[in-house]
Amino acid sequence: MFYFGGVCLSVFLGILLFTKKNRANADTILAGWLFFIALHLFFYYLVFNDYILQYPYLMGVSAPFPLIHGPFLYFYIASLTGKTRLLKRTWPLHLLPSLLACLLLIPLYRSSTDLKLQYMKQLIPFEINWQIRIVETLVKASGIVYFIWSLILLKRHRINIQNQFSTTDLINLRWLTYLTYCIGLIWVAVLIGFNPLIFGLGVALVFFIGYYGLKQTQIFVTASDNPENNPPDTLPANTPLLRPDASPVFAPPTENSSISDNEPFLEPPSGLQNEYSDKIKYKKSGLSQTEAQSIHERLHQLLLNEKIYKNPELKLSDLSDLLGVSSNLVSQTINTIENKNFYDYINTMRIDEFKRLLNLPENRKYTLLSLSMECGFNSKTSFNRNFKKVTGMSPSEYLTTQKIKMQEE
């Protein structure tokens, strides 16, 4: 009943996602994956209870199924992180291993019913052992490759976020990270080769998805929130660095300058793919050192005079709009001159502002948390993490070294 319960729950969650209002592509992929998990668990349920002996023609049908789970994980993560265009071009390639497995198992599929029954009852040995060994090798390789590939995709996306946002607490990637590691745990069981453990963990995965789906709203995102419905993750080669309605690169901000709320939620422009490839792409931007210094001076003065870093929701696009400079150029300037990404640059300024406020005697009556929020942090965890990253010590250690006593929290 345990495995059958997993089948029922998978179908229920799949229907829940598939019938959701404003369903995004990521929802459809996850729903399809849940239906596929239900089918896979159902086949194992038949084998586990020996019901498969009543339907010998089904023998071997589920053998290529493990080769589908890795692509489903990758498709889901890629969809949520804005790689929709890449998926549309490459998805057939991800299905080639499962197609190859089906071709290798054709002799088994074409075997007579009596012969299949003798195989299942282990009365005679398999005649296609070498094909089965190849399929098993493909399955293990697929699990390792897609687990690593998914982690790389998440790591790159985390870097993208830090190049685009000054606060990442609300952009929660924990769900995708947990999901990836859960799948990785199942692949460890596959390498061990113990089927009850493999499918037991598969059922646990379904319960995990169900539980997390009820607790975390980011799984049930609406189409308007999903990055795949925002501007694409790549720009054509002839795309101008300035938006059509933007001011010239070095023009001062005007009264009509505004902060745009229509930037991609998670996926930044193509120039922000990661902090290492930035330098390669920046070589093609045509930005000279003199121009970069000019942008940097204007940017630094804007932050010092207006203190807009105190806005906890500050984005790279906000600075871009105020400066009348493309996000790509602002990011390039910060990366090359400050040697930091946007996230670290803004949070360093917040820490500097915090230390300045801390040195004013009239602020000693406030708590550390209240002062940190005054500087633009939106949580104690974010403040502590960034403070230690910038200063090399915790806030309490810093207070001790400066012999400062603050109000108790």
C-alpha positions in Angstrom: 0.0 0.0 0.0 3.0 2.3 0.6 3.9 2.3 -3.1 0.3 2.6 -4.2 -0.2 5.5 -1.9 2.7 7.2 -3.6 1.0 6.6 -7.0 -2.2 8.2 -5.8 -0.5 11.2 -4.3 1.6 11.7 -7.4 -1.6 11.7 -9.6 -3.4 14.1 -7.1 -0.5 16.6 -7.1 -0.1 16.4 -10.8 -3.8 17.1 -11.3 -3.6 20.0 -8.8 -0.8 21.6 -10.8 -2.2 20.8 -14.2 -5.6 22.4 -13.4 -4.1 25.4 -11.7 -5.2 28.8 -12.9 -2.6 30.8 -14.8 -0.4 27.7 -15.1 3.1 28.4 -16.1 5.4 26.2 -18.2 7.3 25.1 -15.0 4.0 24.0 -13.5 3.2 21.9 -16.6 6.7 20.3 -16.5 6.3 19.4 -12.8 2.8 18.1 -13.3 4.0 15.9 -16.2 6.9 14.7 -14.0 4.5 13.8 -11.2 2.3 11.8 -13.6 5.4 10.0 -14.9 6.6 9.3 -11.3 3.1 7.8 -10.7 3.4 5.6 -13.7 6.9 4.4 -12.7 5.8 3.7 -9.1 2.8 1.8 -10.5 5.0 -0.5 -12.5 7.1 -1.2 -9.4 4.0 -1.8 -7.4 3.0 -4.5 -9.9 6.5 -6.1 -9.7 6.7 -5.8 -5.9 3.4 -7.6 -5.5 4.0 -10.1 -8.3 1.0 -8.7 -10.2 3.3 -8.4 -13.2 3.1 -12.2 -13.7 -0.5 -11.6 -14.7 0.6 -9.1 -17.4 3.9 -10.6 -18.8 3.6 -8.4 -21.9 4.5 -5.4 -19.7 7.9 -6.9 -18.8 10.7 -4.4 -19.5 8.4 -1.5 -20.4 9.6 0.5 -17.4 13.3 -0.2 -17.9 14.0 3.1 -19.8 11.9 5.1 -17.3 14.9 6.1 -15.0 16.5 7.8 -18.0 13.5 10.3 -18.1 13.7 11.6 -14.5 17.1 13.4 -15.0 15.8 15.4 -17.9 12.5 16.2 -16.0 14.6 17.7 -13.2 16.7 19.7 -15.6 13.7 20.9 -17.5 12.0 22.0 -14.3 15.0 23.9 -13.0 15.7 25.4 -16.4 12.1 26.6 -16.8 12.1 28.3 -13.4 15.5 30.0 -14.0 14.5 31.4 -17.3 16.2 29.1 -19.7 13.1 28.4 -21.8 14.6 29.2 -25.1 17.5 26.8 -24.5 15.0 24.1 -23.6 13.0 24.6 -26.8 16.1 24.0 -28.8 17.6 21.1 -26.9 14.9 19.0 -25.3 14.9 16.3 -28.0 18.6 15.6 -27.2 17.8 14.8 -23.6 15.5 12.0 -24.7 18.0 10.2 -26.8 19.4 7.9 -24.0 15.9 6.6 -23.2 15.2 6.1 -27.0 18.5 4.2 -27.2 17.5 2.0 -24.2 14.2 1.2 -25.9 16.0 0.2 -29.1 18.4 -2.1 -27.1 15.4 -3.8 -25.4 13.5 -4.5 -28.6 14.5 -8.2 -28.5 13.0 -8.4 -25.0 9.8 -6.7 -26.1 9.5 -9.1 -29.0 9.9 -12.2 -26.9 6.9 -14.4 -26.5 4.6 -14.3 -23.4 5.8 -17.7 -22.3 9.4 -16.8 -22.6 8.8 -13.6 -20.6 7.1 -15.6 -17.9 10.1 -17.9 -17.7 12.4 -14.9 -17.5 10.4 -13.3 -14.6 10.2 -16.6 -12.7 14.0 -16.9 -13.3 13.5 -20.4 -14.8 15.9 -19.4 -17.7 18.6 -16.7 -17.9 18.2 -13.6 -20.0 19.4 -13.9 -23.5 20.0 -10.1 -23.8 22.4 -9.6 -20.8 24.7 -7.3 -22.7 21.8 -5.0 -23.7 20.6 -4.9 -20.1 24.1 -4.0 -18.8 24.3 -1.1 -21.3 20.9 0.2 -20.2 21.9 -0.1 -16.5 25.1 1.8 -17.3 23.1 4.5 -19.2 20.8 4.9 -16.2 23.7 5.3 -13.7 25.5 7.8 -16.0 22.3 9.7 -16.5 21.7 10.1 -12.8 25.2 11.4 -12.1 25.3 13.8 -15.2 21.9 15.4 -14.5 22.5 15.7 -10.8 25.8 17.6 -11.4 24.2 19.5 -14.3 21.3 20.7 -12.2 23.6 21.9 -9.4 25.7 23.8 -12.0 22.5 25.5 -13.3 21.5 26.5 -9.8 25.0 27.8 -9.0 25.0 29.9 -12.2 21.6 31.2 -11.4 22.6 32.2 -7.9 25.4 34.2 -9.4 22.9 35.8 -11.8 20.7 36.9 -8.9 23.6 38.5 -7.1 24.4 40.5 -10.2 20.9 41.8 -10.4 19.5 42.1 -6.8 20.9 43.7 -3.6 18.7 41.5 -1.4 18.3 37.8 -2.2 16.4 36.6 0.9 13.1 36.7 -0.9 14.4 35.0 -4.0 14.3 31.5 -2.4 16.2 28.8 -4.3 16.1 26.4 -1.3 13.2 24.5 -2.9 15.1 23.7 -6.0 18.2 22.9 -4.1 16.4 20.5 -1.8 14.6 18.9 -4.7 18.0 18.4 -6.5 19.6 16.8 -3.5 16.6 14.5 -2.9 17.0 13.3 -6.5 20.7 12.9 -5.8 19.9 10.7 -2.8 17.7 8.5 -5.0 20.5 8.2 -7.6 22.8 7.0 -4.8 20.3 4.2 -4.1 20.3 3.4 -7.8 24.1 3.0 -7.7 23.7 0.7 -4.8 21.1 -1.2 -6.8 18.5 -1.9 -4.0 15.1 -1.5 -5.6 13.0 -1.2 -2.4 15.2 1.6 -1.2 15.1 3.3 -4.6 11.3 3.3 -4.9 10.8 4.0 -1.2 12.8 7.2 -1.6 10.7 7.9 -4.7 7.6 7.8 -2.6 9.3 10.0 0.0 10.1 12.4 -2.8 6.5 12.7 -3.8 5.5 13.3 -0.1 8.2 15.9 0.1 6.9 17.7 -3.0 3.4 17.6 -1.6 4.5 18.9 1.8 6.7 21.6 0.4 4.0 22.6 -2.1 1.6 23.3 0.7 4.2 25.2 2.7 6.1 27.2 0.0 4.2 29.4 -2.4 7.1 29.6 -4.9 6.3 26.1 -6.1 2.8 27.2 -7.1 4.0 30.4 -8.9 1.6 32.3 -11.2 2.4 32.9 -14.8 3.1 36.6 -14.1 5.8 35.7 -11.5 7.6 33.1 -13.6 10.8 34.3 -15.2 10.0 32.3 -18.4 7.3 34.8 -19.1 9.6 37.8 -18.8 12.2 39.0 -21.3 14.4 36.2 -22.8 17.7 35.2 -21.2 19.6 36.1 -24.4 19.7 39.3 -26.4 20.2 39.5 -30.1 23.6 40.5 -31.3 22.3 43.9 -32.5 20.4 44.8 -29.3 21.4 48.3 -28.3 23.0 48.8 -24.9 20.5 51.6 -24.1 16.8 51.1 -23.9 14.9 53.1 -26.6 13.6 55.5 -23.9 16.8 55.8 -21.9 18.9 58.9 -21.6 22.4 59.0 -23.2 25.0 57.0 -21.4 26.6 60.0 -19.6 23.6 62.2 -19.4 22.5 63.1 -15.9 19.2 61.7 -14.6 16.1 63.8 -15.5 13.0 64.5 -13.6 11.2 61.9 -15.7 13.7 59.2 -14.7 11.8 56.3 -13.0 12.5 53.0 -11.4 11.1 50.2 -13.5 9.2 47.4 -11.9 9.1 45.3 -15.1 12.6 43.8 -15.0 13.0 40.0 -15.0 12.3 38.6 -11.6 15.1 36.0 -11.6 16.8 35.9 -14.9 19.1 38.9 -15.6 20.2 40.1 -19.1 22.6 38.0 -21.1 25.5 40.1 -20.0 25.0 38.8 -16.4 25.4 35.1 -17.1 28.0 34.7 -14.4 30.9 36.7 -12.8 33.5 34.8 -14.8 32.1 35.0 -18.3 31.3 38.7 -17.7 34.9 39.7 -18.5 34.8 37.9 -21.8 31.5 39.5 -22.8 32.6 42.9 -21.6 35.4 42.9 -24.1 32.8 43.2 -26.8 30.8 46.1 -25.1 33.1 48.8 -26.3 33.2 50.5 -22.8 36.5 52.3 -22.3 38.3 52.7 -19.0 37.5 56.5 -19.1 33.9 55.8 -19.7 33.8 53.2 -16.9 35.4 55.6 -14.5 32.9 58.3 -15.4 30.0 55.9 -14.8 31.5 54.8 -11.6 31.9 58.3 -10.3 28.3 59.2 -11.1 27.1 55.9 -9.5 29.2 56.4 -6.4 27.9 60.0 -6.0 24.4 58.9 -6.5 24.6 56.3 -3.8 26.4 58.6 -1.4 24.1 61.6 -1.9 20.8 59.9 -2.3 21.6 56.8 -0.2 19.3 54.7 -2.3 21.1 51.6 -1.1 18.8 52.0 2.0 16.0 50.6 -0.2 16.0 46.9 0.7 14.5 46.1 -2.7 17.1 48.0 -4.8 17.8 46.3 -8.1 20.5 46.8 -10.7 17.7 48.0 -13.1 16.9 50.8 -10.6 20.4 52.2 -10.8 20.4 51.8 -14.6 17.2 53.8 -14.9 18.5 56.6 -12.6 21.8 56.8 -14.5 20.3 56.5 -17.9 22.9 53.7 -18.6 22.2 50.1 -19.6 22.2 47.5 -16.9 25.0 45.7 -18.8 27.3 48.8 -18.5 26.4 49.4 -14.9 27.2 45.8 -14.1 30.4 45.9 -16.1 31.5 49.0 -14.2 30.9 47.5 -10.8 32.6 44.3 -11.7 35.7 45.8 -13.2 36.3 48.8 -11.0 35.0 47.6 -7.6 35.8 43.9 -8.4 32.5 43.0 -6.9 29.1 41.9 -8.1 26.1 44.2 -7.6 24.9 42.3 -4.5 28.3 42.6 -2.7 28.8 46.2 -3.8 25.5 47.5 -2.4 25.7 45.5 0.8 29.3 46.8 1.4 27.9 50.3 1.2 25.1 49.3 3.7 27.7 48.0 6.1 29.7 51.2 5.8 26.6 53.2 6.5 25.9 51.0 9.5 29.3 51.6 10.9 28.9 55.3 10.4 25.6 55.3 12.3 27.1 53.1 15.0 29.7 55.7 15.7 27.1 58.4 16.5 26.4 58.4 20.2 22.7 59.3 19.7 22.2 55.9 18.0 23.4 53.8 20.9 19.9 53.7 22.3 18.8 51.6 19.2 19.3 47.9 18.7 21.7 46.4 16.1 18.7 45.1 14.1 16.9 48.4 14.0 20.1 50.2 12.8 20.7 47.5 10.2 17.2 47.8 8.8 17.8 51.6 8.6 20.7 50.8 6.3 18.7 48.6 3.9 18.9 45.1 5.3 15.6 43.3 5.7 16.5 40.5 8.1 19.0 39.8 10.9 20.3 36.8 9.0 21.2 38.8 5.9 22.8 41.6 8.0 25.0 39.1 10.1 26.0 37.2 6.9 27.0 40.4 5.0 28.7 42.1 8.0 31.0 39.1 8.6 31.7 38.9 4.9 32.8 42.5 4.7 34.5 42.9 8.1 35.6 39.4 8.8 33.9 39.4 12.2 30.4 39.2 13.6 28.5 42.4 14.7 29.0 41.5 18.4 32.7 41.0 17.9 32.9 44.3 16.1 31.1 46.0 19.0 33.6 44.5 21.4 36.6 45.7 19.5 35.2 49.2 19.2 34.1 49.2 22.9 30.6 50.1 21.9 27.6 49.1 24.0 24.2 49.0 22.3 20.6 48.6 23.4 19.7 44.9 24.1 17.4 43.4 21.4 
